[in-house]
Amino acid sequence: MRTASIIIPTLGRSSSLRDCLESLWAQDNQDYEIIKVTEVGNLAALRNQGARRANGDYLVFIDDDVECSREWLSSIMEVFSSSESIAGVSGPAIITKDYRNNRAIFSHKFFKWLYDLVFCFGRAHLPGHITQAGAWTTGASNENCQYEGPVHFLEACNMAFRRSWFEKVGGFDESYGGIGDWSEPDICYRIRSLGGTLKFVPAVRLYHRPSKSGAYSRRREQSAIRLQNYLLFSKRWVEPSFHHLLYKLFLRIYY
């Protein structure tokens, strides 16, 4: 049995997948298995499918357009070994300048400025937090991210779970359709509601190079599903407020 199972849903990105795999083969910790999930479908369900095929004690989910630093996996395992109470680990998912235009929240600078000002309450620099407005913070994407500590959620392309906690909450909720937006914070909130701790560590670093091919190309056609996913998440976990009402309006425009 491998200690870590690295699960990669992948679709139509052979070039970026190759770069991703090469970064895994270069890890200073080789105690892992790689599980590629190549089917088309609901991403939450595909991730659960990968988890069922996994043999490891730790389930690590990444995207097929990331490249991991050499010490990425060993840093994950070091955090888990530090305390049995740690249920999940994440770290920076850095989007460098060359790739920022591939993410709408960064390419439209006015929207990003408005987002940080109105919805993040001075916390935009933090990774892995959901504000009182129900907005997620984007600090994990910054090259200078050095935050270390507890977080509300793990980065969607850089999230590792202790298997026992993943199974305790039943994995990803497949009610979140399409490309699975907000299923990642949802599983994290369920873990935290039962007392599990999620930790963000700078050394658990990878580079996210968003591609507009593969599953990304389905984002626009799934706008309604993505909004429904957020409404499901917020109904469960976000307290009603004026700022939350504004954020839902913002998302209708964004999506």
C-alpha positions as CSV (number, residue, x, y, z in Angstrom):
1,M,0.0,0.0,0.0
2,R,1.3,3.5,-0.9
3,T,1.1,6.1,1.8
4,A,-0.3,8.7,-0.6
5,S,-2.7,8.4,-3.5
6,I,-2.5,11.3,-6.0
7,I,-5.8,11.6,-7.9
8,I,-5.8,13.6,-11.1
9,P,-9.0,14.0,-13.1
10,T,-7.8,14.8,-16.6
11,L,-9.5,15.5,-19.9
12,G,-7.9,16.6,-23.2
13,R,-4.8,18.2,-21.8
14,S,-2.0,15.8,-22.8
15,S,0.7,18.5,-22.8
16,S,0.0,20.0,-19.4
17,L,-0.7,16.5,-17.9
18,R,2.8,15.4,-19.1
19,D,4.3,18.4,-17.3
20,C,2.3,17.6,-14.2
21,L,3.4,14.0,-14.1
22,E,7.1,14.9,-14.7
23,S,6.9,17.2,-11.6
24,L,5.5,14.2,-9.6
25,W,8.2,11.8,-10.9
26,A,10.8,14.4,-9.6
27,Q,9.4,14.5,-6.0
28,D,11.8,13.9,-3.2
29,N,9.2,11.6,-1.7
30,Q,8.3,8.7,-4.0
31,D,5.9,6.9,-1.7
32,Y,2.8,7.4,-3.7
33,E,0.6,6.1,-6.5
34,I,-0.9,8.1,-9.3
35,I,-4.6,7.6,-10.2
36,K,-5.8,9.2,-13.4
37,V,-9.5,9.6,-13.9
38,T,-10.2,10.1,-17.6
39,E,-14.0,9.8,-17.8
40,V,-16.3,12.7,-18.6
41,G,-18.8,13.6,-16.0
42,N,-19.6,15.3,-12.7
43,L,-16.2,16.3,-11.2
44,A,-17.3,15.6,-7.7
45,A,-18.3,12.1,-8.7
46,L,-15.1,11.6,-10.7
47,R,-13.0,12.5,-7.7
48,N,-15.0,10.1,-5.5
49,Q,-14.4,7.5,-8.1
50,G,-10.7,8.1,-7.9
51,A,-10.8,7.9,-4.1
52,R,-12.5,4.5,-4.3
53,R,-9.7,3.2,-6.5
54,A,-7.0,4.5,-4.2
55,N,-4.9,2.4,-1.8
56,G,-3.3,5.2,0.1
57,D,-3.9,6.4,3.6
58,Y,-3.9,10.0,2.3
59,L,-5.9,11.2,-0.7
60,V,-4.3,14.0,-2.6
61,F,-6.3,15.8,-5.3
62,I,-4.6,18.0,-7.9
63,D,-5.6,19.2,-11.4
64,D,-3.9,18.2,-14.6
65,D,-2.6,21.7,-15.3
66,V,-0.4,22.1,-12.2
67,E,3.3,21.5,-11.6
68,C,4.4,20.6,-8.1
69,S,7.6,21.8,-6.3
70,R,10.1,19.0,-5.5
71,E,9.3,19.0,-1.8
72,W,5.5,19.3,-2.3
73,L,4.5,15.8,-1.2
74,S,7.1,15.4,1.5
75,S,5.8,18.7,3.0
76,I,2.2,17.4,2.9
77,M,3.3,14.2,4.8
78,E,5.3,16.2,7.3
79,V,2.2,18.3,8.2
80,F,0.0,15.2,8.6
81,S,2.6,13.5,10.8
82,S,2.7,16.5,13.1
83,S,-0.8,15.9,14.5
84,E,-3.5,13.3,14.2
85,S,-6.1,16.1,14.5
86,I,-5.1,17.4,11.0
87,A,-7.7,16.2,8.5
88,G,-6.5,18.2,5.5
89,V,-3.5,20.0,4.1
90,S,-3.1,22.6,1.4
91,G,-0.7,25.2,0.2
92,P,0.0,27.9,-2.4
93,A,-1.5,27.3,-5.9
94,I,0.5,30.0,-7.5
95,I,-0.7,31.5,-10.8
96,T,2.2,33.3,-12.4
97,K,1.7,36.5,-14.4
98,D,1.8,34.6,-17.7
99,Y,-1.2,32.6,-16.8
100,R,-3.4,35.0,-14.9
101,N,-5.4,36.1,-17.9
102,N,-6.7,32.5,-18.2
103,R,-8.7,33.1,-15.0
104,A,-11.5,35.6,-15.3
105,I,-11.3,36.9,-11.7
106,F,-7.7,38.0,-12.4
107,S,-8.0,39.1,-16.1
108,H,-10.7,41.6,-15.4
109,K,-8.9,43.9,-13.0
110,F,-11.9,46.1,-12.2
111,F,-13.9,43.0,-11.1
112,K,-10.9,41.8,-8.9
113,W,-10.6,45.3,-7.3
114,L,-14.3,45.4,-6.7
115,Y,-14.3,41.8,-5.4
116,D,-11.5,42.5,-2.8
117,L,-13.0,45.8,-1.7
118,V,-16.6,44.8,-1.3
119,F,-16.5,41.2,-0.3
120,C,-13.1,40.4,1.3
121,F,-13.1,42.9,4.2
122,G,-9.3,43.4,4.1
123,R,-8.7,39.6,4.0
124,A,-8.0,39.2,0.2
125,H,-4.4,38.4,0.9
126,L,-5.3,35.3,2.9
127,P,-5.6,31.9,1.4
128,G,-8.4,29.5,2.0
129,H,-10.9,31.7,3.8
130,I,-14.6,32.4,3.2
131,T,-15.6,35.9,4.3
132,Q,-18.9,37.0,5.9
133,A,-20.2,37.8,2.4
134,G,-19.7,34.2,1.4
135,A,-16.8,35.0,-0.9
136,W,-13.6,33.0,-1.2
137,T,-10.2,34.7,-0.8
138,T,-7.6,34.4,-3.5
139,G,-4.3,34.8,-1.6
140,A,-3.1,31.2,-2.4
141,S,-2.6,32.3,-6.0
142,N,-0.1,34.9,-5.1
143,E,3.6,34.2,-5.6
144,N,4.5,35.8,-2.3
145,C,2.0,33.8,-0.2
146,Q,3.6,32.9,3.1
147,Y,0.6,32.3,5.3
148,E,0.8,29.3,7.6
149,G,-2.1,28.3,9.8
150,P,-5.7,27.1,9.8
151,V,-8.0,27.7,6.8
152,H,-11.7,27.3,6.0
153,F,-11.1,25.3,2.8
154,L,-8.3,23.7,0.8
155,E,-7.3,24.9,-2.6
156,A,-9.3,23.0,-5.3
157,C,-6.2,22.0,-7.3
158,N,-4.0,21.4,-4.2
159,M,-5.9,19.5,-1.5
160,A,-4.9,16.5,0.6
161,F,-7.1,14.7,3.0
162,R,-6.5,12.1,5.7
163,R,-8.4,9.1,4.2
164,S,-10.3,8.4,7.5
165,W,-11.7,11.9,7.5
166,F,-12.6,11.9,3.8
167,E,-14.6,8.7,4.4
168,K,-16.1,9.9,7.6
169,V,-17.9,12.7,5.8
170,G,-18.7,10.6,2.7
171,G,-16.4,12.2,0.3
172,F,-17.4,15.0,-2.1
173,D,-21.1,15.7,-2.3
174,E,-22.2,14.8,-5.8
175,S,-25.1,17.2,-5.6
176,Y,-22.6,19.7,-6.8
177,G,-22.9,19.3,-10.6
178,G,-20.8,20.0,-13.6
179,I,-17.2,20.9,-12.9
180,G,-17.9,20.7,-9.2
181,D,-17.5,24.4,-8.2
182,W,-18.0,24.7,-4.4
183,S,-17.9,21.0,-3.7
184,E,-14.4,21.5,-2.4
185,P,-15.3,24.1,0.3
186,D,-18.3,22.0,1.1
187,I,-16.4,18.9,2.1
188,C,-14.0,21.1,4.0
189,Y,-16.8,22.7,6.0
190,R,-18.3,19.3,6.7
191,I,-14.9,18.1,8.1
192,R,-14.5,21.2,10.2
193,S,-18.1,20.9,11.6
194,L,-17.0,17.5,13.0
195,G,-13.9,18.9,14.6
196,G,-11.3,18.2,11.9
197,T,-8.5,20.8,11.3
198,L,-7.4,22.1,7.9
199,K,-3.9,23.5,7.6
200,F,-2.3,25.7,5.0
201,V,1.6,25.6,4.7
202,P,3.7,27.6,2.3
203,A,6.0,24.6,1.6
204,V,3.0,22.7,0.1
205,R,3.6,24.7,-3.0
206,L,2.6,24.1,-6.6
207,Y,2.2,26.2,-9.7
208,H,-1.2,26.4,-11.3
209,R,-1.1,27.0,-15.0
210,P,-4.8,27.3,-15.9
211,S,-5.5,26.0,-19.4
212,K,-8.5,26.9,-21.4
213,S,-8.7,23.5,-23.0
214,G,-10.1,20.3,-21.5
215,A,-12.7,20.7,-18.7
216,Y,-12.1,24.4,-18.6
217,S,-13.9,24.8,-22.0
218,R,-17.1,23.6,-20.3
219,R,-17.2,26.5,-17.8
220,R,-19.2,29.0,-19.9
221,E,-21.8,26.4,-20.9
222,Q,-22.2,25.4,-17.3
223,S,-22.8,28.9,-15.9
224,A,-26.2,28.0,-14.5
225,I,-24.9,24.9,-12.8
226,R,-22.0,26.8,-11.3
227,L,-24.4,29.4,-9.8
228,Q,-26.7,26.6,-8.5
229,N,-23.6,25.0,-6.8
230,Y,-22.9,28.2,-5.0
231,L,-26.5,28.7,-3.9
232,L,-26.4,25.2,-2.5
233,F,-23.1,25.9,-0.6
234,S,-24.3,29.2,0.7
235,K,-27.6,27.9,1.9
236,R,-25.8,25.4,4.0
237,W,-22.9,27.4,5.3
238,V,-23.3,31.2,4.9
239,E,-25.3,33.4,7.2
240,P,-27.7,35.8,5.3
241,S,-26.5,39.4,5.2
242,F,-26.6,42.4,2.9
243,H,-23.0,41.7,1.7
244,H,-24.0,38.1,1.0
245,L,-26.9,39.3,-1.1
246,L,-24.5,41.6,-3.1
247,Y,-22.1,38.7,-3.6
248,K,-24.8,36.5,-5.0
249,L,-25.6,39.3,-7.5
250,F,-22.0,39.6,-8.3
251,L,-21.7,35.9,-9.1
252,R,-24.7,36.0,-11.4
253,I,-22.7,38.6,-13.4
254,Y,-19.4,36.8,-13.1
255,Y,-20.8,33.4,-14.1
